[in-house]
C-alpha cells in the first residue's frame, strides 16, 4: 500500500498521486482513462486544477471507477484569473468534478490575473493574502478539508504566515533530483507545510525532451541494483525524503511501475541528494522568471545552485 503523510489539518494524504496536467489544458478522455487506470492500479490520490480544463473527466473517472469517493484524496486548484471570486470558482470546480467536497484546494499561483489574463501587480487587489483569506473562509463550508498553496517561495510564505491565520497544509512546487529545493523544504517542514512535488521525474531540458537525470549513470546504477527503473528511483527518493509526489503518466505500465516504491539506502539517498551538483544537471531558474510578467512580482527563490 502507498504510505500516507499527515497534514497539519490532521487529514491523511497519500504520498503518491497521479498528476493530471497533460502539458496543455484539456486531455478529456485520455485523462479519464488515466485516472481510471490509476485508481485500478491502487492510486487513491488525484491532482487536478481548474486550469487543467479536465475536472469533468477526473470526476467522471471517480464516479465510474467503483472506488468510493471517501477513499480518494482529491486536489484541485484556484486559477489565477479567479482570485477575485474564490467561492464562485470553487463551486464551479465542485460542479465540474461532480463531488460535494474536495480534500485539498490550492491557490495555483501566488499572483492574481484579470479574467482577460493580465497579471495584477502584487500591491493591488486581490493580493495573494486577500485571496488566501477567502480560501480560509471556504474551510467553514465543510466542502474543503484542507487548503494550501502552490508555487510559493519562502519569501512569499513568510508574508502569508505573517498576514493570515491558517497555515497552508501543503505547498505544491516543482521538485525532483535536479531541483531538490532543500531550503524551501526545510523551511516548510519547520512550519508544518508539506511539500508536494510536481514533475517529480524532472522536466524535459535539453535532452531530447526526456527528463535528463533519468539517464544519469548513478541513477541508472541505483535502479539496476533494485531491479527497478530510474523513474522509480526518483519517485522513491521524493517520498523517502518526506515529499508527496504526483507524477503524470497516461501509460498503464508506467502508472503501475510508478507506485511500486523502493526503499533506498542512506548512501543512495545521499547520491541522489547530490545529483543536481553535477555539471548541467541542476534545473535552470530561467523558466520561473518568465512567469513574473510585469517584472515586479513573484520573487522566485527556488534554490540557487552553483
Ligand atoms: P507518459 O504519460 O507517457 O508516461 P509530469 O512532469 O507532468 O509529472 O510528467 C511526467 C512525464 O514523464 C510524462 O511525460 C510521462 O509520460 C513521463 N513518465 C511518467 N512515468 C515515467 C517513468 N517511470 N519513467 C520515465 N518517464 C515517465
Boltz pocket constraint, residues with backbone or C-beta under 6 A from the ligand:
constraints:
  - pocket:
      binder: B
      contacts: [[A, 19], [A, 21], [A, 198], [A, 199], [A, 200], [A, 201], [A, 202], [A, 203], [A, 214], [A, 229], [A, 230], [A, 231], [A, 232], [A, 246], [A, 247], [A, 248], [A, 249], [A, 250], [A, 251], [A, 254], [A, 257], [A, 258]]
      max_distance: 6.0
